[in-house]
Amino acid sequence: MAKINYSYAGGKRKESSARVRVFHGKGENTVNGISAEKYFPGKISESVWKKPFEVTETSEKYYFSAKVVGGGKQGQLDAVVNGIAKALVKVSEEKYKKELRKFGLLTRDSRIRQRRMVGMGGKSRRQKQSPKR
């Protein structure tokens, strides 16, 4: 049986969930089969998904492949970053966990959209209009 040469982890944010594989070696970073640079365009997005590798100083050692579903692009980006960080910890816990924890990359951001409430006029925080007279 062949040896598995990757580390697997899942990441979540808002309605998005990502399944991330971190491979040892050099390769192209992909998200849903598309290059990560194209899937998350822009310098800011690129710096965000590269952050776990920069913190652990492993940008030359590892690359990732991710499958993301649900939510919007920002939630998906945060889910991928969370998944990359968790997968790097699985590679070597004693080396990477402390730095990733310090930068807050292992903590799942649990904030989600507030659900609508009964009797609130259709929205979550809106109140029904009171009569003038």
C-alpha positions, 0 to 999 in steps of 0.5 A, spaced: 500 500 500 502 506 498 504 511 503 500 517 504 504 524 503 499 529 505 496 531 511 488 532 511 484 537 515 477 541 515 476 548 516 470 552 517 467 560 517 460 562 517 456 558 512 463 555 508 467 549 510 473 547 506 477 540 506 484 541 505 490 537 504 497 539 505 502 536 501 510 536 502 514 538 496 513 543 491 506 544 487 500 549 485 496 551 490 489 549 488 482 551 490 476 547 487 481 545 481 482 552 480 489 556 482 488 559 488 491 566 485 485 566 480 480 563 485 482 568 491 484 574 486 488 580 489 494 581 493 490 582 500 487 575 499 493 572 497 497 574 503 491 572 507 491 564 504 499 565 505 499 567 512 499 560 515 505 558 511 509 565 512 508 564 520 511 557 520 516 559 515 514 553 510 512 556 504 517 552 500 516 546 503 508 545 502 503 546 498 495 545 498 489 543 495 482 545 497 475 543 496 470 549 499 463 549 499 458 554 501 458 561 503 461 567 500 468 568 497 471 571 504 468 566 508 471 561 504 478 564 504 477 564 512 475 557 512 481 555 507 486 558 512 483 555 518 484 548 514 491 549 512 493 551 519 490 545 522 493 541 517 500 544 518 499 542 526 497 535 524 504 535 520 508 537 526 504 539 532 510 541 536 513 545 531 507 549 528 502 549 533 504 554 538 506 560 532 499 558 529 495 559 535 499 565 537 497 568 530 489 566 531 489 561 525 487 555 529 481 558 532 475 557 528 471 564 528 464 562 530 460 568 528 454 567 524 448 570 521 443 572 526 437 568 524 430 572 524 425 572 529 418 571 530 414 578 531 420 582 528 417 584 522 421 579 517 428 581 519 433 579 525 433 586 529 428 590 525 422 592 530 415 593 527 413 600 526 409 603 531 403 607 529 404 615 530 397 616 532 
